[in-house]
Amino acid sequence: MKAYKWIFPLLMLTMVVFSSCQDYLDFEPENTIPAEGFFETQEHAEQAVNSVYAHFRSWEMVSFAFIIMQEVTSDNAVKGSAVGDASFINDYDNFAFTPNQFVLKDYWAGRYRGINKANQAITNIPAITMNESLKTRLIGEAKFLRALLYFDLVRAYGDVPTPLSVPVGPEINFRTPKTQVYEYIEQDLLDAIAVLPDTYDAANKGRATAGAAKGLLAKVYLYMERWGDAERLATEVVTSGNYSLEPNFYNVFRVAAENGPESVFEIQAQQIEGNWGVSFSQHAEVQSVRGQWGWGFNIPTDDLAAAFDAAGDQIRKAATILYKGDTTPDGDIIAGVPSLEGIEGTPRYNGKAYYPSSQQLFGPYGSGQNIRVLRFAEILLIQAEARIRQGNASGAVEPLKLVRNRVDLPEISSPTLDDVLLERRLELAMEGDRFFDLVRTGKAASALASKGFVAGKHEVFAVPQELIDLSEGNLTQNPGY
Amino acid sequence: MKKIKLLFILILALGMIPAAMAQQVRVSGQVKNATNGETLPGVTVVVKGTTSGTSTDIDGRFSIEVPSSAILVFSFVGMETQEVPVQGRTTLNVSLSTSASMLDEVVVVGYGSAKRMDLTGSITTVKAKDLAYQAVANPAQALQGKVAGVQVTNSGSPGSSPVIRIRGLGTVSSSSSPLYVVDGILTNDISYLGTNDIENITFLKDASSSAIYGVRAANGVIIVTTKRSQSREARISYSGYTGFQKVVNKFELAKGRQYIDLVNEKNQLLAEASGSSFTPIDPAEYPDEIDWYDEVLREKALTQSHDISVMGGSAKSLYTFGASWFMQEGLVKGHDYDRINIRSSLESEVMKNLKVGYSANLSTYKFKDVPGVFYNSYVAPPVFTAKLNDSTFNPMGSGSLGNFSNPAAQLYYFNSRSNGIRIMGSAFAELKILEHFKLKTSYGMDYGSNRNRSYTPYYVVSETQVDTNRTLSRSMNYSTDGFWDNTLTYENTFGKHKVTAMAGISAQEFRNLGLSGSRSGVENYGDQSLYLGFGDQTTSNSGDFGSKITALSYFGRATYNYMDKYLFTGTLRYDGSSVFPSDERFDLFPSVGLGWVMTNEDFMQNQSIFDFLKLRASWGVTGNNRIPANIYTLTIAKGGELSTAFGQGGNVVIAEGANITSAVPPTLRWEKVKEFDIAFEGLAVDNKLSFELDYYHRLTVDGIFPTTLSATAGTSGSYLQNNGDFLNQGIELTLGWADNAGDFNYSFNTNFTYNKNEVKELLEGTLGLFGGNLPVGGFFSTYTIVGEPIGSYYGRNVVGIFQNDDEINNYTWTNPETNEEVLIQPNAKPGDFKYEDVDNNGLIDAKDRVFLGSALPTYLFGFNATLEYKGVDFSVDIYAQGGNKIYNAKRAQRLGNENYDLDFYENRWTGEGSTNEYPSADLTADNMLPNSWYIEPGGFVRIRNIQVGYTIPEKVVTKLGIRSVRFYVNTSNPFTFFKYNGFSPEIASSSPTSQGIDLNVYPMSATYNFGVNVNF
């Protein structure tokens, strides 16, 4: 009977230990920052918007998907690199890609990930108690960035889903008509123009300004063929006094000129030792000299070189196309592999993605180089084009002259639309606009016919097949694919 | 909580029924094992026809007051029961002989044990002798082919855990591996145990057996019992082996000129298609040839194991000590695994009714890792020497053929080593209350810690294979998993009624924590200089992680046995786990099992075929909580990748970023398995034939299944929800025959399993799950959808190879509306795959994908034969599986001029009429899409082991003071027969939707070893 003395205390002990069973299983998950506590302070608002800027450095935004879909598709560039290396890129050079080709999804997903980040900020920041003017500015910045992302999508795919807030709903499985997408972009940029400052203090240089939003909207109006609006906004930027051309064209693309007078908007990139995340971007690495610094993709064509030569444009040619054997003004000798796929003769590289080896510090090669999105030179060309489109050729003389004089080319006294479009090609070559420009101006079918471009089909890319599958067919495919 | 209290009180009340008392004499004595003379503790001694009795103590002694005319029944598991009339004697010494019948064998079940005869569920035990001779780092690796219904897939990597599936694949969530219970401690991994540490391994296959471990039993339960002393007599034993492993079935690649021809063919086809010019590579530029596998693989990899164990006891205690050393070289140069295990246990009767004890197993390991050289060895152009001279690695043409890493250099410059400790220990106290109750409390702790050091030295092999940062990374992590179990057991016999009951509570807390850091600029002056402090402070990087999971469970079991004819087992478990949202945390897992021992019925008494025949049926529910902790909590992403820097020149400021980048499910419940099992088992032909035939029906309900999120949402790719029902149905047959002819003893055992896997249902609105993502191209190669097995291959159907342009131009489709004729594959060129236009719409697109088979085998087969004659023994194990397919994905991972395998070289399309089976060397673009050509049969037949042993006659060794000595030679996996074009048909993948996808696996090896066992 002695044993009974043991059992009850033991049972009691057991009961006591487990009496608060709910507490035993109830605790905040380890090693997480629950989203519940986020979007509550000013700091959170700033962090959320910063993350949208950071997103633009990612692989899908500025590396393969970017060079493949925005430049290799054009007459300016070919795949390059070694024969057979990443040969799927040739599918874009030849317009042979199918809806399953993964670059299509990379490009799409990368931009919508950015849109999610922007939408998080735009949806959640209004409820935060914080400095009101900063709040307004941050939302404006997020809208500018969202507009930039939708501008890529609408140009690449035409009609696209347009989630504008979080959480997303069924709208993500339906395509918004292209004209409506452009209206959303316009609204975002108008909102941004209304609240963004013209300049920032030194520590915030690089954030979106009102000038950047106006400049981007001017460009968007070109695509919407609202020439008057395009001219008006471009002119506002030109006359704002905040921008001027960098005298030396080569220097425009070097670190010293970043966020300088010609910069309207740039994706910020830095090499900060020990901080791999902040230093990470492969925009320059994928294009740099193969066998010397990088992978050697996105290679300027002889067609582009010939266009420079025909225009007598040696300054921009030298800065845009770096040939094997050249010595750069920064003292690098371009060496690398003896041949590149798709290139007859001397290997050459995109000079605008060149990063002087003396500046390489940490991270992927050239990751310290800001990626130029909108330059003052382009604003001048938008102004010129918009004026010509409205029959005001003489109004185009001055902006065109500024751009041409910088590279020692003479003024054109009565410029035509083709003069401006050629100028755009030469000024903006390898910066990701050529394919979209050819489509916009209706010249793609003729300029790219030899590459396999089919009119009525290739003006827009295919919607990634996986997304059509996931939408149960609600997301439709572009014609011809 | 109230229910549990009631249960306890009820059980207590039952125990208080007073035992009948009568005219008594006191009988005492000792019980011994008739075979070896050892004393037997724990023998049950009861008065025949009553419930009163006792059991022998640690010295095998008993003392009991009985009527002088009583008959005492001595019974002990594994021994023949003996009845001895008292006949007035006061001293009775009894010797029990070993039972020939497996029915008396004691089997561990969850939180207790039972006689095999009494079982109502499907439970199979593998004994130490079937494991110990195999030269494996992880005892689980030795289980292939041993048990019906259990599929073991080994990867060749030393120390790695195999993928084990019990009765098919019933989940697509992160973990499909079974639960291991080592001496009562629940764990996911037994790689720390040596095969010599183990007494036996028991598989609880059906849900009624495993439901007592409801919490995470859905993938089946494997109970591991480590070695324990059974008697106080001291015994010392040594067992050891030494041997080597050798690559078998080496897979040949194209070499030298063969490769140049393939690349030229490919590039010419590509150039023709794009209309560009093409200059073939001049083979004279690449005069060398190499098989890169030869550069990275060892010719022979050594392995050895030594184990000493000491067991015995003193007056009131039993002890076990053991120590072992195991080492295994991997097949890859520099791949080394080394482990020392120390185990000890002690059990003592400190008071009359109180037993306390502990057991502990300490394991320390060292591991030198190697990089993923198999991919590089497969793809690297085989036209270079590994080195230019004695000290310089070949830069592989400096990019002339593409950016390839020199695999030999990759291996040489790789420096990563790990070491760690795992301690699994538990202590218990067991109090006997009255005669029929046992109250047991135990606390177990599973502690593991790992350290890793990886160093990348300065090297420049080529422009792309270069690292000048001298980066040192270190990480340290540990985990603790604590269990507190309390059980109360009741056992009694009332005449023809035998009853047991058990109730318990268990609490578990798991925590882990890890720290890591790295710096560049660490100069290498030898291992002693590899410390972060010697690196460049500005490159310093650090990180950490941690998690916590808790679980709380209430459980009980009752069994009832009427006259050894009718058997009943019922269990109930109420489980809570912190990984689920608070309103879905607890769930109930019941089970019931019934058994009918037909041979104990009167109508079976006159037959002589069956010595034992039992029909049993069971049903039960188990759960799976093996999902990442707290995945329903939406969290923030933060860090450098989300941060940017503003400012310019000297005024650059990092702007920290953070955001919500993921999505979480609205709620999440337990994934449950409901299983029905019906079986016949028995013995026949004078106990020579044993058989067991099971049919099972395992239905996973509320299966945790990812909901794929559209990339348009901009968040994570998917999240988990309770979307699916999966069904595994199958038949298991086990047959054994054991007999002797004079001194010649022989036994044969065979098992066969048939399993059918199917996704039964998906919640409305749930899309099928694409999986098997291929690295190049990002294509999905599997699709999981209703009506097909989990992770079925999904792709285009190849109907042939385009031989010429005419064939492409004739492969047309006529639009029924417009009568317009269109080319089905307008972009094709001769040598490309000709795909079937399944949906007949004139296009080859994603809708033309069809199911191409599954990686899940439909049948498994195991066979063992053991022959023994006068000390010489011979055994052979065979394993086979079939019905499964392999995705030969390594052939299609092409970005450029990757190498090909020899089979492809020999069979490729080289021009019109050459072949209609293999495509041209251009495996890019549409030829890279998942399709039927990449799917190959995955069945194989393997000789698992062949062993010959010799036991020196007892009379020879006893003179030397030795009990027994046995020598043996063994070979494991010497022959495997398969059709698949790869190193091994065993593709171990733990991800249910990416099964059997071969992206260059660890090669297969045969092991040859010599061993000796000595008992003192």
Interface residues (C-beta under 8 A of the other chain):
Chain A: A3 Y4 W6 I7 L10 L11 T14 M15 V17 F18 S19 C21 Q22 Y24 L25 D26 F27 P29 E30 N31 T32 I33 P34 A35 E36 F38 H44 E46 Q47 A48 N50 S51 V52 Y53 A54 H55 R57 S58 A82 V83 G84 D85 A86 S87 F88 N90 D91 D93 N94 A96 T98 P99 N100 F102 K105 W108 A109 Y112 R113 G114 I115 N116 K117 N119 Q120 A121 P161 P163 V166 P167 V168 I172 N173 Y200 A202 A203 N204 K205 G206 R207 E258 N259 G260 Q268 A269 Q270 I272 E273 G274 N275 W276 G277 V278 S279 F280 R290 G291 Q292 W295 V337 P338 G342 E344 F362 P464 Q465 E466 L467 I468 D469 L470 S471 E472
Chain B: M1 K5 F8 L12 V263 K266 N267 L270 A273 S274 S276 S277 N353 S398 G399 S400 L401 G402 N403 L431 K432 I433 L434 L439 T441 E463 T464 W484 N486 I505 A507 R511 T538 T539 S540 N541 D544 F545 G546 S547 K548 T550 A551 L552 G576 S577 S578 S582 R585 A629 N630 T633 L634 T635 I636 A637 K638 G639 G640 E641 L642 S643 T644 A645 F646 G647 Q648 N651 V652 V653 I654 A655 E656 G657 A658 N659 I660 T661 A663 T708 S710 A711 T712 A713 G714 T715 L767 F770 G777 G778 F779 F780 N827 D845 A846 L895 G896 N897 T924 A925 D926 L929
